[in-house]
Amino acid sequence: MKFLSAYKEQAYAIMRIVTGLLFIQHGIQKMIMISGGQMPANNILMILAMIIETVAGLLVIIGWQTRPTAFIASGEMAVAYFKGHAAAALLPINNKGELAVIYCFVFLFIATYGAGIWSVDGSLTERSRSEQ
């Protein structure tokens, strides 16, 4: 499948954008649940998760401050796994924590790799190179 390697930057950008789009939905869902009265408004961890998921989702989509944002999102997902899932069972398949684990590691990869193409970070990097 060597022919696909020519599109690795585009594939990465699509993965970053889709991950951000999916992640932001979790933040919006919590926002609706908190304001709609289905979740206690004094649950500080859920409010913090809502803020991180909404803001991080948006920033990862547009690719701005991508590395620190993705690192924070990765950490949030690690906390979500150990706080919300790990006590129920040893394996993620048994404790319904697969999504938290995959988000944790995808965001860790994004934090390591950076924004890539089709991003504000990438545009700013290109602009600073052309000004030198």
N, C-alpha and C positions, 0 to 999 in steps of 0.2 A: 504494500500500500504506500509505496514511496511517493506516488503522485500527490497524496494528501499533505505531505510535508510542505509543499509550496503554499498551503493555506493555514499553516499553524498559527500565525499571528491573528488572522481573522477568526479562526476557531476559538482561540483563547479569548478574544474580545467578546464573541458571542456568549461563551461560557460565563464570563464576568458579568455581562449585562443581564443574562437570564437568571443567574444566581441572585443578583441584586433585585430583580423584579419579583422573584419568588420570596426573597427574604423580607422585602418591604410589605408584602401582603400579611405576614405574621404580625408586624407592628401595627398595621391598620386594623387587623382583626382584634388585637388587644385593645386598641383605642375605642373601637365600637363596643366591645364587651365591657370596658370600664365605664364609658359614658352611658351605655345602655342599661347599666345596673346589674349585669350578669356576673360581674367580677367586683369584689370590694375595691373601692377607690383608695383605700388606705394600704393596699398591698404594694409596698414600695419596690419589691423585686420585680413585680409585673409591670409597674410603671416604668422602672428603669429599663426593663427588657423592651417595652413598647417604644421608648425613646431610641434606644440603640438600634433596634430592628428597623424603625422607620427612617432614621437619619442615615444609618450605615447603608441600608438598602439603596437610598437615593444617591449617596456619595459613590458607592460602588458602581451603580448604573452609569453615572456621568464620568466616573473615573477621576475624581478629585480627592486629593489626600488619601489615595487608595491604600497605600501600605499601612499607615497607622489605623485607618478605619477598619480594614479587613482584620488586622491584628486584634482590635477590640471586639469585633464581631466573633472572631474565633474564640476568644476568651469567654465571651458571653455564652456561646454554645457549649463550651466545656463545663461552665458552671451549670447551665441548664441540664446537661446530661447527668452530672454527679448529684445535683440537688433534686432533680425531678424524676430521674429514671433509674439510676444505678442501684438505689436501695430496693427496688422492686424485684430485680433479678440480676444475675451476673452478666448475661449476654444481651447486647442491644436488641437482638431479634425477639428476646423474651420480655424485655422491659419497655418496648416501644420507643427506644431511644436512637434508632438508626438515623433519623433525620438530623437530630442534634449532632451526632458523630460525623456524618458526612458534611454538614455545614461547617463544623469545626475545622475539618481538614481541608475543605475547599477554600475557606477563608484564610487558613494558614498558608496555603499555596499561593493565593492571590497576594497576601502580604509579602511573601518571599519574592514573587515574580514582578509585582508592580502592576500598573494600570495597562500597559501595552498600547496598542493603537486604538483609535476612536475614543479618546479620553481627553479630559482637560489636562491631566498631568502630562500626557504625551505631547499635547499641543504646547504647553508651557515649556517643556524640555526642548522641543524643536525650535521654538521662538528664541530661547536663550542661546542656543547654539548658533542660530543665524545672526544674532546681534554681536557675537564675538568676533 
